[in-house]
């Protein structure tokens, strides 16, 4: 028999069957149901309350965590913004966050709900503050040193800012002059070796004579009279030099001027009327004065620094040098010096020469000689006769080896008495 047929049998047997109603049994069952429901309700309440509490606590913790994160981000942004602003205002100064913390505590700024968490939130900032304090201390020490350095060299800084341009000093020896131009908008100052100050006003110039040995310095003065040197030049001594002269003489047939030179240098140079005569190293020297009138004698010496010293003397001569020739002679005189004609200088000088006597009437040569001992005795070599008396004849002498600055040809007239 199948399961389906069994179910049909039970269904048919029980169809229409009813049990009799028992009121006392129903009441007993109802009482049991009510007691069971009350007991289950009280057993379920702690679970419900715990779930609600859990949800509430979780929400609070989530809100606090989000709030702390927000506050931290805002604090970081605020610190970054402050650091950036202070840096832009004063790049050379480090922000002292520790002082800000002392003046305005962070706990008074942040909400009370996160005050307990402040040490954790600002831990990184505290480390940063400590580093900034160290940097700030070093920066302050560096600033003091820089300030002292600036104070010490303030004029140099001012010169750099103002672009002061000082001319190069060119004088090298005592006595030299330089026209110093100041093209700046401020005064410049020149200080001598003895610390004498020479002010050269702005946009002007001044002629300066170097009168002292040592360094001349040029630069600027500050408002506190502090001198800043921009350039300097060493000025050297000139040679010590002195000159003395004696009387003009013709002992060697030349117009000789003896001179005595005293100098700190070994060599010196002699000039006559601005013409170089000789360079020598002897204390006693001689110069020849061939020109009539005033003659300027200059002695110049130079030392190792190329400094030159010069001294001058003026000597006057009353006649021009003409070989010491006379202008008349007497062939019949008993004095041999007066009975013939020969320029006296030619008898003393060792230079070769040629003497010619010329008749002015026809230009003919009356006499000629190249020997100082062969003087003219008044006879005309053309006819062998004595020339007429009181007649002027021309003479010429050519010097083969003239002295320095001496002319080669001399001339004059001679009369036979």
C-alpha positions in Angstrom: 0.0 0.0 0.0 1.3 3.4 -0.9 1.8 6.4 1.4 -0.9 8.2 -0.5 -3.5 5.6 0.2 -2.7 5.6 3.9 -3.1 9.4 4.1 -6.5 9.0 2.4 -7.6 6.4 5.0 -6.6 8.7 7.9 -8.4 11.6 6.3 -11.6 9.6 5.8 -11.5 8.1 9.3 -11.1 11.5 11.1 -13.3 13.5 8.9 -16.2 14.9 10.9 -14.7 13.7 14.3 -14.8 16.4 17.1 -13.5 16.2 20.7 -15.7 17.4 23.5 -14.9 21.0 24.9 -13.3 21.0 28.4 -13.3 24.6 29.9 -10.9 23.8 32.8 -8.3 22.4 30.4 -8.4 25.5 28.2 -7.9 27.8 31.2 -4.9 25.8 32.4 -3.3 26.0 29.0 -3.9 29.7 28.7 -2.2 30.4 32.1 0.9 28.5 31.0 1.1 30.5 27.7 1.0 33.8 29.5 3.7 32.8 32.0 6.0 31.6 29.2 5.6 34.9 27.2 6.5 37.1 30.2 9.6 35.2 31.0 10.8 35.3 27.3 10.3 39.0 27.1 12.5 39.7 30.1 15.2 37.4 28.8 15.3 39.2 25.4 15.7 42.8 26.8 19.4 42.7 27.8 20.3 41.7 24.3 18.3 44.5 22.8 19.8 47.0 25.2 23.4 45.8 24.5 22.9 46.1 20.8 21.7 49.6 21.1 24.6 50.6 23.4 27.1 48.9 21.0 25.7 50.9 18.1 25.8 54.1 20.1 29.4 53.6 21.3 30.6 52.7 17.8 29.0 55.9 16.4 30.6 58.0 19.1 34.1 56.4 18.5 33.7 56.9 14.7 32.7 60.5 15.1 35.6 61.2 17.5 38.1 59.5 15.2 36.9 61.6 12.2 36.9 64.7 14.3 40.5 64.2 15.5 41.6 63.6 11.9 39.9 66.7 10.8 41.4 68.8 13.6 44.9 67.4 12.9 44.6 68.2 9.2 43.4 71.7 10.0 46.2 72.2 12.6 48.8 71.1 10.1 47.3 73.4 7.4 47.3 76.2 9.9 50.9 75.7 11.0 52.0 75.4 7.4 50.2 78.6 6.4 51.7 80.4 9.4 55.2 79.2 8.6 54.8 80.2 5.0 53.5 83.7 5.9 56.3 84.3 8.4 58.9 83.1 6.0 57.6 85.4 3.2 57.7 88.4 5.6 61.1 87.7 7.1 63.1 85.0 5.2 66.1 85.3 7.6 64.1 84.7 10.8 62.9 81.2 12.0 59.4 80.9 13.5 59.5 80.1 17.2 56.5 77.8 17.7 57.5 77.2 21.3 56.9 80.8 22.2 53.6 80.7 20.5 52.6 77.7 22.5 53.5 79.5 25.7 51.6 82.6 24.8 48.5 80.8 23.4 48.1 77.1 24.5 46.6 74.8 21.9 44.3 73.3 24.5 42.5 76.6 24.7 41.9 76.6 21.0 40.9 73.0 20.2 37.5 71.6 21.3 37.2 70.0 24.7 36.3 66.7 23.2 39.8 66.2 21.8 41.9 67.8 24.6 42.9 64.4 25.9 44.4 63.6 22.5 46.4 66.7 22.0 49.8 65.3 22.9 49.4 62.6 20.3 48.0 65.0 17.7 50.9 67.5 18.1 53.8 65.0 18.7 55.2 65.6 15.2 54.7 69.4 15.6 56.6 69.3 18.9 59.5 67.6 17.3 59.4 70.2 14.5 59.2 73.0 17.2 62.3 71.7 18.9 64.2 71.6 15.6 63.0 75.1 14.8 64.1 76.3 18.2 67.6 75.0 17.6 67.7 76.4 14.1 66.4 79.7 15.5 69.1 79.8 18.2 71.8 79.1 15.5 70.2 81.7 13.3 70.3 84.3 16.1 74.0 83.6 16.7 74.7 83.8 13.0 72.7 87.1 12.8 74.8 88.6 15.6 78.0 87.6 13.8 76.7 89.0 10.5 75.7 92.2 12.3 79.2 92.6 13.8 80.8 91.9 10.4 78.5 94.4 8.8 79.3 97.0 11.4 83.0 96.4 11.0 82.8 96.7 7.2 79.8 99.0 6.8 81.7 101.5 4.7 82.7 98.7 2.3 79.0 97.7 2.0 78.1 101.3 1.4 80.7 101.6 -1.2 79.4 98.5 -3.0 75.8 99.9 -2.8 76.8 103.4 -4.0 79.3 102.0 -6.5 82.0 104.5 -5.5 84.7 104.7 -8.1 88.1 106.1 -7.1 90.7 107.0 -9.7 93.9 105.1 -9.7 96.8 106.9 -8.0 99.7 107.3 -10.4 102.3 109.3 -8.6 105.3 107.2 -7.7 107.9 109.7 -6.3 107.9 112.6 -4.0 107.2 115.8 -5.9 105.0 114.3 -8.6 101.6 115.7 -9.2 98.2 114.2 -10.2 94.9 115.8 -11.0 92.4 113.6 -9.1 88.9 113.7 -10.4 85.9 112.6 -8.3 83.0 111.6 -10.5 80.9 110.2 -7.7 77.9 111.8 -6.0 79.7 111.6 -2.6 83.0 113.0 -1.3 86.2 110.9 -1.4 89.2 111.4 0.7 93.0 111.0 0.1 95.1 110.2 3.2 98.8 110.9 3.2 101.4 108.7 4.9 101.3 111.1 7.9 97.5 110.7 8.0 96.7 114.1 6.6 93.2 114.0 5.0 92.6 115.7 1.7 88.9 115.9 0.9 87.9 115.8 -2.8 84.2 116.9 -3.0 81.7 115.1 -5.2 81.8 115.9 -8.9 85.0 117.9 -8.7 88.8 117.5 -9.1 91.9 118.6 -7.2 95.6 118.8 -8.1 97.6 116.8 -5.6 101.3 116.9 -5.0 103.0 113.9 -3.4 105.2 115.5 -0.7 105.7 112.5 1.6 107.3 109.1 1.5 105.0 106.1 2.1 101.5 104.9 1.1 98.9 107.3 -0.1 95.4 105.8 0.4 92.2 106.9 -1.3 88.6 105.9 -0.3 85.6 107.2 1.5 84.6 108.3 5.0 81.5 107.1 6.8 79.3 109.3 9.0 81.3 108.0 12.0 84.5 109.2 10.2 85.6 105.6 9.5 87.8 105.4 6.5 87.3 102.7 3.9 90.3 102.2 1.6 89.6 101.5 -2.0 93.2 101.8 -3.4 96.6 102.9 -2.4 99.9 103.9 -4.0 103.5 103.8 -2.6 105.4 107.0 -3.0 109.2 106.7 -2.9 112.0 109.1 -2.0 113.8 111.0 -4.6 117.6 110.8 -4.8 119.5 113.3 -2.6 121.3 115.6 -4.9 123.4 118.8 -4.7 125.4 120.9 -7.1 128.1 123.5 -6.8 130.0 125.3 -9.6 133.3 127.0 -9.9 134.5 129.9 -12.2 134.6 129.5 -15.9 138.1 128.9 -17.3 139.9 128.2 -20.6 142.8 126.2 -19.4 142.4 123.6 -22.1 141.4 126.0 -24.7 137.7 125.4 -24.2 135.1 127.3 -22.1 135.2 125.0 -19.2 132.9 125.1 -16.2 133.9 122.8 -13.3 131.0 121.4 -11.3 130.9 119.4 -8.0 128.0 116.9 -7.6 127.0 115.3 -4.4 124.4 112.5 -4.8 123.0 109.5 -3.1 123.1 107.7 -6.4 126.1 106.5 -8.4 125.2 107.9 -11.8 123.8 111.3 -12.8 123.2 113.2 -16.0 124.3 116.7 -16.9 122.3 119.1 -19.1 123.2 122.5 -20.5 120.3 124.6 -21.7 118.2 121.5 -21.8 120.7 119.7 -24.0 122.2 116.5 -22.8 125.9 116.9 -22.3 127.1 113.8 -20.5 126.3 110.9 -18.1 128.9 110.3 -15.5 129.6 108.7 -12.2 132.4 111.0 -11.0 132.0 113.6 -8.3 133.9 116.2 -10.2 132.8 116.9 -13.8 133.2 119.6 -16.4 130.9 121.2 -19.0 131.7 123.5 -21.8 129.7 126.7 -22.3 129.9 127.6 -26.0 127.0 130.1 -26.0 127.1 133.7 -24.9 124.7 134.9 -22.2 122.8 132.9 -19.5 123.3 129.2 -19.4 121.2 126.8 -17.3 123.1 123.9 -15.8 120.9 120.9 -14.7 122.0 117.8 -12.8 119.6 114.8 -12.7 119.9 111.5 -10.8 117.6 108.5 -10.8 117.2 105.7 -8.2 116.1 102.1 -8.3 112.4 103.2 -8.0 112.8 105.3 -11.1 112.4 108.4 -9.1 114.3 111.4 -10.4 115.8 114.3 -8.6 117.1 117.4 -10.4 119.0 120.6 -9.3 119.6 123.7 -11.4 122.3 126.4 -11.5 122.5 129.4 -13.8 125.9 130.7 -15.2 126.3 133.8 -17.3 129.1 134.4 -19.8 129.8 137.8 -21.3 131.2 136.8 -24.6 130.8 134.1 -27.2 133.5 131.5 -27.5 135.5 132.1 -30.7 138.6 130.0 -30.3 140.1 132.8 -28.1 141.2 134.6 -31.3 142.5 138.2 -31.2 141.4 140.8 -33.7 144.8 142.5 -34.5 148.5 141.8 -34.5 151.8 143.6 -35.2 154.3 141.7 -37.3 157.2 144.0 -36.0 156.5 143.5 -32.3 159.2 142.1 -30.1 156.5 140.0 -28.3 156.1 136.7 -30.1 152.5 136.4 -28.9 151.6 139.7 -30.7 153.8 139.4 -33.8 151.8 136.5 -35.4 148.1 135.4 -35.7 146.8 132.0 -34.6 143.6 131.5 -32.6 144.9 130.7 -29.1 142.5 127.8 -28.5 144.0 125.9 -31.4 147.4 125.9 -29.6 145.8 124.2 -26.6 143.3 121.9 -28.2 144.4 118.6 -29.7 141.7 118.5 -32.4 142.8 118.7 -36.1 141.9 122.0 -37.8 142.4 124.1 -40.9 143.0 127.9 -40.8 142.4 130.2 -43.9 143.1 133.9 -44.2 141.1 135.6 -47.0 141.6 138.9 -48.8 138.2 140.6 -48.7 139.0 142.6 -51.8 139.2 139.7 -54.2 138.4 136.6 -52.0 141.9 135.3 -52.6 143.6 133.1 -50.0 146.4 135.0 -48.3 147.4 132.3 -45.8 146.4 128.8 -44.7 147.7 126.4 -42.0 146.8 123.1 -40.2 149.6 123.4 -37.6 149.1 125.5 -34.5 152.8 126.3 -34.5 152.6 127.7 -38.0 151.0 131.1 -37.4 150.4 133.9 -40.0 153.1 136.4 -39.9 151.5 139.0 -42.2 152.8 137.9 -45.6 150.6 137.3 -48.6 151.5 133.9 -50.0 150.3 134.9 -53.4 153.1 137.4 -54.0 155.4 137.0 -50.9 154.8 140.6 -49.8 153.7 142.0 -46.4 150.0 142.9 -46.6 149.1 146.6 -46.2 148.6 147.8 -42.6 145.3 148.6 -41.0 143.4 146.4 -43.4 140.9 143.8 -42.1 141.3 140.3 -43.4 138.8 137.5 -42.9 139.7 134.2 -41.2 138.0 130.9 -41.0 138.7 127.7 -39.0 137.2 124.3 -39.5 137.4 121.9 -36.5 137.7 118.3 -37.5 136.5 116.9 -34.2 134.4 119.4 -32.4 133.3 118.8 -28.8 129.7 117.8 -28.0 127.3 120.6 -28.8 130.1 122.6 -30.4 129.9 124.0 -33.8 132.4 122.9 -36.4 133.2 126.2 -38.2 134.5 129.5 -36.6 135.2 132.8 -38.3 136.3 136.4 -37.6 138.5 139.3 -38.8 142.1 140.2 -38.2 143.9 143.5 -38.8 147.6 143.9 -39.5 148.8 146.9 -37.5 
